[in-house]
Amino acid sequence: MQITTELGQLDLRVIAGPPQVAVLWHSMFTDSRSWDPILDRLAEQRTLVLVDGWSFGASGDLERVVPQFVDRCADAAALVVSSVRPSGPPQFRVVSICHGGRAT
């Protein structure tokens, strides 16, 4: 499934589960497959929406520097949830590893 955001196309993988939604956003230098080892356990508790961020996985490329990038990611996460659950309360959890850098 793909959605169009202000910054371009995002590719989503939805795993149906209970009504509560968890948006899983990968870290830098990987894609949504990084969540695969724990998906079975997480899907017992929530519907999962795995996002390939811009320029990762099957999502469109981010072709410019974006001011307030984390704010734009939050807006995109809300759009992701409304695409998956168009009705009902917009409550969801966002689970992310590290979006913005890595310590070595």
Secondary structure as UniProt FT lines:
FT   STRAND          2..5
FT   TURN            6..7
FT   STRAND          8..15
FT   STRAND          21..25
FT   TURN            28..29
FT   HELIX           32..38
FT   HELIX           39..43
FT   TURN            44..45
FT   STRAND          47..52
FT   TURN            54..55
FT   TURN            57..58
FT   TURN            67..68
FT   HELIX           69..84
FT   STRAND          92..96
//
